[in-house]
Amino acid sequence: MRKVVKFGGSSLADAGQFRKVEAIVKADESRLYVVPSAPGRRFDGDTKVTDLLIEAYRIAVEGGDLHAHLQTIRARYDEIITGLGLSLNLDEEFDGIEHQLTEKPYLDFAASRGEYLNGRIMAEFLGFEFVDPYEVIFFNEEGDLNSYKTEKMLQKRLTRTGHAVIPGFYGQGKDGRVKTFSRGGSDVTGSVVAGAMKVDIYENWTDVSGFLVADPRIVKDPVSIHTITYRELRELSYMGAAVLHEEAIFPVRSKGIPINIRNTNRPDDEGTWIVESTARKPGYTITGIAGKKGFCAVLITKALMNSEIGFGRKVLQAFEEENISFEHMPSGIDTMTIVVHESEFIDHEQNVVSRIHRYTQPDSIEIESDLALIAVVGRGMRSMRGTAARIFSALAHARVNIRMIDQGSSELNIIIGVANEDFETAIRAVYDIFVETQL
């Protein structure tokens, strides 16, 4: 058994959290490769180290007092080092950071140093080998991960070591400079390492005991999900569920490696298992509920549009030429609706409308704004009759008007459009009908 273990920023915010991580890693000899994030917030109102480093970049560009700001960041790390009783000295590392940001500042380098420095401390604390992602993770000219080269280099380096610390979030760009993933990219690093080394399990440790059926900011004390498939996770992540970076799925999915979301502060909790497929029956008809506000719907009406070859392509061309991607596209015999992000669409709406008129000669075009989308996701929905009816009944009882319905061919999810102001009420109503009534 071999495992990759990734720890988020909240798990590494101070020396006390580091000691929890040590206990977790040392409790299981199969936890070979540790992927740390930068230190997160220690308390409400605290600032993440990555945000402090981004501010350091801004100060460097504007010619401010970079040295003083870096000393503030240095104090965060020295506090951890002292609390762990280590003799590690970061003088050389901070001198290098200051030199780079003074001479040739660039954002990715600054943002990546939080993980780099935390990795140095973690390797020293655990007695593991430090492996700099700059030497083993590579991006191509387009800024995407060079999977072939990365996998080859990771295998070459890590097969020579028993235990290693590989910081998350960054690697080397095609131009030889440090290149970062998007925020939350330490999840991706862990997944890339797991896939390259073909480990048995990828454990992702954070400050929650796995996925919850609904957002706890909306639903009080929602139940947790024991097992979720990659496909269900993709649907929920796309609609805003943010426990795991959605790009972290692909490197392990192709290798059949399960992901286990665990809680650093409650290590005995089993957490959530993310798997390719499972015979385990879900605890409820639905697996999860997630959603986002801020959409608008463009409703195109034209008699007999279904018999007009190329009609849909021409409509989408109007959006493409304005560089706008669509989210959903429910349709009827004489109607077609394109759902887009309102913030991306608003400045281009009249150009899009004009192009649709020019390309398709519709009978009418209507635009509805202030739309929220809610995804009700679950593999149990395939075999359960009346799921949609229960959703509609719950929303009607909560006096929520449904403005759009879209169900994918996979039968894994139903998308419901409601007014922005009804968003929270709708999620609570769906949760209550499928979960609360079964508890």
C-alpha positions as CSV (number, residue, x, y, z in Angstrom):
1,M,0.0,0.0,0.0
2,R,1.3,3.4,-1.0
3,K,-0.3,6.8,-0.4
4,V,0.1,10.5,-1.4
5,V,-1.1,12.8,1.4
6,K,-1.8,16.5,0.7
7,F,-2.4,19.0,3.5
8,G,-4.2,22.3,2.9
9,G,-3.3,25.7,4.3
10,S,-5.6,25.4,7.4
11,S,-3.8,22.1,8.3
12,L,-0.4,23.9,8.3
13,A,-1.3,27.4,9.7
14,D,1.0,27.1,12.8
15,A,3.3,24.7,14.8
16,G,0.3,23.0,16.5
17,Q,-1.2,22.1,13.1
18,F,2.2,20.8,11.9
19,R,2.3,18.5,14.9
20,K,-1.1,17.1,14.0
21,V,0.2,16.5,10.4
22,E,3.3,14.7,11.8
23,A,1.1,12.4,13.9
24,I,-1.0,11.6,10.8
25,V,1.9,10.9,8.6
26,K,3.9,8.8,11.1
27,A,0.7,6.8,12.0
28,D,0.8,5.1,8.6
29,E,4.0,3.9,6.9
30,S,2.3,3.8,3.6
31,R,2.0,7.7,3.6
32,L,5.1,8.1,1.5
33,Y,4.7,11.4,-0.3
34,V,3.6,14.6,1.4
35,V,2.3,17.6,-0.5
36,P,2.0,20.8,1.7
37,S,0.2,24.0,0.9
38,A,1.3,27.4,2.2
39,P,0.2,28.4,5.8
40,G,-3.4,29.4,5.9
41,R,-5.2,31.6,8.4
42,R,-4.5,31.0,12.1
43,F,-7.6,32.8,13.3
44,D,-10.5,34.9,12.0
45,G,-9.1,38.1,10.4
46,D,-5.7,36.6,9.8
47,T,-4.1,36.7,6.3
48,K,-3.0,33.7,4.3
49,V,0.7,33.7,3.5
50,T,0.1,33.4,-0.2
51,D,-1.9,36.7,0.0
52,L,1.0,38.3,1.8
53,L,3.4,37.1,-0.9
54,I,1.1,38.5,-3.6
55,E,1.2,41.8,-1.8
56,A,5.0,41.5,-1.7
57,Y,5.0,41.3,-5.5
58,R,2.8,44.4,-5.7
59,I,5.2,46.3,-3.3
60,A,8.2,45.2,-5.4
61,V,6.6,46.5,-8.6
62,E,5.6,49.8,-7.0
63,G,9.0,50.3,-5.4
64,G,7.8,50.1,-1.7
65,D,9.6,48.8,1.3
66,L,9.8,45.1,0.2
67,H,12.3,44.2,2.9
68,A,10.0,45.2,5.8
69,H,7.1,43.3,4.3
70,L,9.2,40.1,3.7
71,Q,10.2,40.3,7.4
72,T,6.5,40.1,8.3
73,I,6.2,36.9,6.3
74,R,9.5,35.6,7.7
75,A,8.1,36.0,11.2
76,R,5.2,33.6,10.3
77,Y,7.7,30.9,9.3
78,D,10.1,31.6,12.2
79,E,7.1,31.2,14.6
80,I,6.4,27.7,13.1
81,I,10.1,26.8,13.2
82,T,10.5,27.9,16.8
83,G,7.3,26.1,17.8
84,L,8.6,22.9,16.3
85,G,12.0,23.2,18.0
86,L,13.9,23.1,14.7
87,S,17.2,24.7,14.0
88,L,16.3,25.5,10.4
89,N,17.5,28.9,9.1
90,L,15.7,30.5,6.2
91,D,18.1,33.4,5.6
92,E,19.3,32.1,2.3
93,E,15.7,31.5,1.0
94,F,14.5,35.0,2.0
95,D,17.6,36.6,0.5
96,G,16.8,34.8,-2.7
97,I,13.2,35.9,-2.7
98,E,14.1,39.5,-2.0
99,H,16.7,39.5,-4.8
100,Q,14.4,38.0,-7.3
101,L,11.5,40.4,-6.5
102,T,13.8,43.4,-6.6
103,E,15.6,42.5,-9.8
104,K,13.0,40.7,-11.9
105,P,9.7,40.5,-10.1
106,Y,6.9,38.3,-11.4
107,L,3.7,37.1,-9.8
108,D,4.0,33.4,-10.1
109,F,7.4,33.3,-8.4
110,A,6.1,35.4,-5.5
111,A,2.9,33.4,-5.0
112,S,4.7,30.0,-5.1
113,R,7.1,30.8,-2.3
114,G,4.6,30.0,0.4
115,E,4.4,26.4,-0.6
116,Y,8.2,26.2,-1.2
117,L,9.1,27.5,2.3
118,N,6.5,25.3,4.0
119,G,7.8,22.4,2.1
120,R,11.3,23.1,3.4
121,I,10.0,23.2,7.0
122,M,7.9,20.1,6.6
123,A,10.8,18.0,5.1
124,E,13.1,19.1,8.0
125,F,10.4,18.3,10.6
126,L,9.5,14.9,9.2
127,G,13.0,13.9,8.2
128,F,11.8,13.4,4.6
129,E,13.7,14.3,1.4
130,F,12.7,17.7,-0.1
131,V,11.8,17.6,-3.8
132,D,11.3,21.0,-5.5
133,P,8.4,20.9,-7.9
134,Y,10.4,23.2,-10.2
135,E,12.5,20.2,-11.0
136,V,9.8,17.7,-11.6
137,I,6.5,19.4,-12.7
138,F,6.4,21.1,-16.1
139,F,4.1,23.2,-18.1
140,N,3.9,23.6,-21.9
141,E,3.9,26.8,-24.0
142,E,0.1,27.2,-23.5
143,G,0.5,27.1,-19.7
144,D,-1.1,23.7,-19.3
145,L,0.5,20.8,-17.5
146,N,3.0,18.8,-19.6
147,S,1.7,15.5,-18.3
148,Y,4.2,13.3,-20.2
149,K,7.3,15.1,-19.1
150,T,6.0,15.6,-15.5
151,E,5.1,12.0,-15.0
152,K,8.5,10.8,-16.4
153,M,10.5,13.2,-14.2
154,L,8.4,12.4,-11.0
155,Q,8.9,8.7,-11.5
156,K,12.7,9.1,-12.1
157,R,13.1,11.3,-9.0
158,L,10.7,9.6,-6.5
159,T,11.7,6.0,-7.2
160,R,15.1,6.9,-5.7
161,T,13.6,8.0,-2.4
162,G,11.5,6.3,0.3
163,H,9.7,9.3,1.7
164,A,9.5,12.8,0.2
165,V,7.9,16.2,0.6
166,I,6.8,17.8,-2.7
167,P,5.3,21.3,-2.2
168,G,2.0,22.0,-4.1
169,F,0.8,24.7,-6.4
170,Y,3.8,25.3,-8.8
171,G,6.3,23.9,-11.3
172,Q,8.4,25.1,-14.2
173,G,7.1,26.9,-17.2
174,K,8.3,26.5,-20.8
175,D,10.3,29.7,-20.4
176,G,12.2,28.3,-17.4
177,R,10.4,30.5,-14.9
178,V,8.3,29.3,-12.0
179,K,4.7,28.7,-13.1
180,T,1.7,28.2,-10.8
181,F,-1.5,26.3,-11.0
182,S,-4.7,28.4,-10.3
183,R,-5.4,29.0,-6.6
184,G,-6.1,25.8,-4.8
185,G,-3.6,24.1,-7.2
186,S,-1.9,22.1,-4.4
187,D,-4.8,19.6,-4.8
188,V,-3.7,19.2,-8.4
189,T,0.0,18.7,-7.4
190,G,-1.1,15.9,-5.1
191,S,-3.2,14.3,-7.8
192,V,-0.3,14.6,-10.3
193,V,2.1,12.9,-7.9
194,A,-0.4,10.2,-7.1
195,G,-1.0,9.5,-10.8
196,A,2.6,9.5,-11.7
197,M,3.6,7.1,-8.9
198,K,0.5,4.9,-9.4
199,V,-0.2,4.9,-5.6
200,D,-3.1,3.1,-4.1
201,I,-4.8,6.1,-2.4
202,Y,-4.6,9.9,-2.6
203,E,-5.5,11.4,0.8
204,N,-6.5,15.0,0.8
205,W,-6.4,16.5,4.3
206,T,-8.3,19.7,5.0
207,D,-10.4,21.2,7.8
208,V,-13.7,19.4,7.0
209,S,-14.5,15.7,7.3
210,G,-15.2,15.2,3.6
211,F,-18.0,16.5,1.3
212,L,-21.3,17.7,2.7
213,V,-24.6,17.2,0.9
214,A,-25.2,20.9,0.9
215,D,-23.3,24.2,1.8
216,P,-23.3,24.5,5.6
217,R,-23.6,28.3,5.1
218,I,-27.1,27.7,3.7
219,V,-28.2,24.4,5.4
220,K,-27.6,24.0,9.1
221,D,-25.4,20.9,9.9
222,P,-25.8,19.1,6.6
223,V,-25.0,15.4,6.5
224,S,-21.7,14.2,5.0
225,I,-21.3,12.1,1.9
226,H,-19.5,8.7,2.4
227,T,-18.8,7.8,-1.2
228,I,-19.1,9.9,-4.4
229,T,-18.1,9.1,-7.9
230,Y,-15.8,11.2,-10.1
231,R,-18.7,12.1,-12.3
232,E,-20.9,13.2,-9.4
233,L,-18.0,15.3,-8.1
234,R,-17.5,17.0,-11.4
235,E,-21.1,18.0,-11.5
236,L,-21.0,19.4,-8.0
237,S,-17.6,21.1,-8.3
238,Y,-18.7,22.8,-11.6
239,M,-21.7,24.2,-9.7
240,G,-19.6,25.6,-6.8
241,A,-18.9,22.8,-4.3
242,A,-15.3,23.8,-3.5
243,V,-13.8,21.2,-1.1
244,L,-11.4,19.9,-3.9
245,H,-9.9,21.7,-6.9
246,E,-11.9,20.3,-9.8
247,E,-8.8,19.8,-12.0
248,A,-7.4,17.4,-9.3
249,I,-9.8,14.7,-10.5
250,F,-8.2,13.9,-13.9
251,P,-4.7,12.7,-13.1
252,V,-6.0,10.0,-10.7
253,R,-9.2,9.2,-12.5
254,S,-7.3,7.8,-15.5
255,K,-5.4,5.5,-13.1
256,G,-8.3,4.4,-11.0
257,I,-6.9,5.9,-7.8
258,P,-9.5,6.8,-5.2
259,I,-9.3,10.1,-3.4
260,N,-10.1,10.2,0.4
261,I,-11.0,13.7,1.8
262,R,-10.0,13.7,5.5
263,N,-10.1,16.2,8.4
264,T,-6.7,17.0,9.9
265,N,-8.4,18.1,13.2
266,R,-10.5,14.9,13.3
267,P,-8.2,12.2,11.9
268,D,-10.3,9.3,13.0
269,D,-13.2,10.4,10.8
270,E,-13.3,8.3,7.6
271,G,-14.2,11.3,5.5
272,T,-15.5,11.1,1.9
273,W,-14.3,8.6,-0.7
274,I,-14.1,9.7,-4.3
275,V,-14.1,6.7,-6.7
276,E,-14.6,5.9,-10.3
277,S,-17.6,3.6,-9.6
278,T,-19.1,1.8,-6.7
279,A,-21.6,-0.9,-5.8
280,R,-22.3,1.0,-2.5
281,K,-25.8,2.2,-2.4
282,P,-26.1,6.0,-1.6
283,G,-27.5,6.9,1.7
284,Y,-30.1,9.2,0.0
285,T,-31.6,9.5,-3.5
286,I,-29.4,12.5,-4.0
287,T,-25.6,12.8,-3.4
288,G,-25.4,16.5,-3.2
289,I,-26.8,19.9,-3.9
290,A,-24.8,22.9,-5.2
291,G,-25.4,26.1,-7.1
292,K,-24.4,29.5,-8.2
293,K,-26.0,32.9,-8.6
294,G,-25.5,35.4,-11.4
295,F,-26.8,33.9,-14.6
296,C,-29.1,35.1,-17.4
297,A,-31.1,33.2,-20.0
298,V,-31.5,34.2,-23.6
299,L,-34.8,32.7,-25.0
300,I,-35.0,32.4,-28.8
301,T,-38.4,31.6,-30.3
302,K,-39.0,30.7,-33.9
303,A,-41.7,28.5,-35.4
304,L,-40.4,25.2,-36.8
305,M,-36.9,25.9,-35.7
306,N,-36.5,22.1,-35.1
307,S,-36.7,21.5,-38.8
308,E,-34.2,24.2,-39.8
309,I,-30.8,22.6,-40.3
310,G,-28.0,24.5,-38.7
311,F,-30.2,26.7,-36.5
312,G,-28.5,25.8,-33.2
313,R,-25.0,26.2,-34.7
314,K,-25.9,29.7,-35.9
315,V,-27.2,30.8,-32.5
316,L,-24.1,29.5,-30.8
317,Q,-22.0,31.3,-33.4
318,A,-23.4,34.6,-32.2
319,F,-22.1,33.9,-28.7
320,E,-18.8,32.5,-29.9
321,E,-18.0,35.6,-31.9
322,E,-18.5,37.7,-28.8
323,N,-16.2,35.3,-26.9
324,I,-19.0,34.1,-24.6
325,S,-19.3,30.5,-23.5
326,F,-22.7,29.0,-22.5
327,E,-23.5,27.0,-19.4
328,H,-26.7,25.2,-20.4
329,M,-29.0,25.0,-23.4
330,P,-32.5,23.6,-22.8
331,S,-34.7,23.6,-25.8
332,G,-38.2,22.9,-27.1
333,I,-39.9,22.5,-30.5
334,D,-40.0,26.2,-31.2
335,T,-37.7,27.5,-28.4
336,M,-34.1,27.5,-27.5
337,T,-32.6,28.9,-24.3
338,I,-29.0,29.8,-23.8
339,V,-27.9,30.2,-20.2
340,V,-24.7,32.3,-19.7
341,H,-22.9,34.2,-16.9
342,E,-24.6,37.6,-16.6
343,S,-21.3,39.4,-15.8
344,E,-19.8,38.1,-19.1
345,F,-22.9,38.7,-21.2
346,I,-24.1,42.1,-20.1
347,D,-21.6,44.2,-22.0
348,H,-22.1,42.2,-25.2
349,E,-25.9,41.5,-25.1
350,Q,-27.0,43.8,-27.9
351,N,-24.2,42.6,-30.2
352,V,-25.3,39.0,-29.5
353,V,-29.0,39.8,-30.0
354,S,-28.1,41.5,-33.3
355,R,-26.1,38.6,-34.5
356,I,-28.8,36.1,-33.7
357,H,-31.4,38.2,-35.6
358,R,-29.0,38.4,-38.5
359,Y,-28.1,34.7,-38.6
360,T,-31.4,33.1,-37.8
361,Q,-34.3,35.6,-38.2
362,P,-36.1,34.5,-35.0
363,D,-39.7,35.4,-34.2
364,S,-38.5,36.9,-30.8
365,I,-35.7,37.1,-28.4
366,E,-36.2,37.6,-24.6
367,I,-33.6,38.0,-21.9
368,E,-34.2,37.0,-18.3
369,S,-31.6,38.2,-15.7
370,D,-31.0,37.5,-12.0
371,L,-31.1,33.8,-12.5
372,A,-29.5,31.2,-10.1
373,L,-28.8,27.7,-11.1
374,I,-29.0,24.7,-8.7
375,A,-27.7,21.3,-9.5
376,V,-29.3,18.3,-7.7
377,V,-26.8,15.4,-8.3
378,G,-27.0,11.8,-7.4
379,R,-26.4,8.3,-9.0
380,G,-29.4,7.1,-7.0
381,M,-31.7,9.3,-9.1
382,R,-31.4,6.9,-12.1
383,S,-33.3,4.1,-10.3
384,M,-35.7,6.2,-8.2
385,R,-39.0,7.1,-9.8
386,G,-40.5,10.5,-9.1
387,T,-37.3,12.4,-8.3
388,A,-38.1,15.4,-10.4
389,A,-41.7,15.5,-9.1
390,R,-40.4,15.6,-5.5
391,I,-38.1,18.5,-6.4
392,F,-40.9,20.4,-8.0
393,S,-43.2,19.7,-5.1
394,A,-40.7,20.8,-2.5
395,L,-40.0,24.1,-4.4
396,A,-43.7,24.7,-4.8
397,H,-44.3,24.2,-1.1
398,A,-41.5,26.7,-0.4
399,R,-43.2,29.1,-2.8
400,V,-40.2,29.1,-5.2
401,N,-41.0,29.7,-8.8
402,I,-39.0,27.5,-11.2
403,R,-37.7,29.5,-14.2
404,M,-35.8,26.8,-16.0
405,I,-35.3,23.0,-16.0
406,D,-32.5,21.0,-17.6
407,Q,-31.7,17.4,-17.1
408,G,-28.5,15.9,-18.6
409,S,-28.6,12.6,-20.6
410,S,-26.5,10.9,-17.9
411,E,-29.5,11.1,-15.5
412,L,-27.0,12.1,-12.8
413,N,-28.3,15.6,-12.3
414,I,-31.2,18.0,-12.7
415,I,-30.5,21.7,-13.1
416,I,-33.1,24.1,-11.8
417,G,-33.1,27.8,-12.5
418,V,-34.7,30.1,-9.9
419,A,-34.5,33.8,-9.1
420,N,-31.3,34.9,-7.3
421,E,-33.4,35.9,-4.3
422,D,-34.9,32.4,-4.0
423,F,-31.5,30.6,-4.2
424,E,-31.0,29.7,-0.5
425,T,-34.7,28.9,0.1
426,A,-34.6,26.5,-2.9
427,I,-31.5,24.7,-1.7
428,R,-33.0,24.3,1.8
429,A,-36.3,23.0,0.4
430,V,-34.5,20.3,-1.8
431,Y,-32.3,19.3,1.1
432,D,-35.3,18.9,3.4
433,I,-37.3,16.8,1.0
434,F,-34.5,14.3,0.2
435,V,-32.4,14.3,3.4
436,E,-34.1,15.8,6.4
437,T,-37.3,13.8,6.0
438,Q,-35.2,10.6,5.9
439,L,-33.1,11.2,9.1
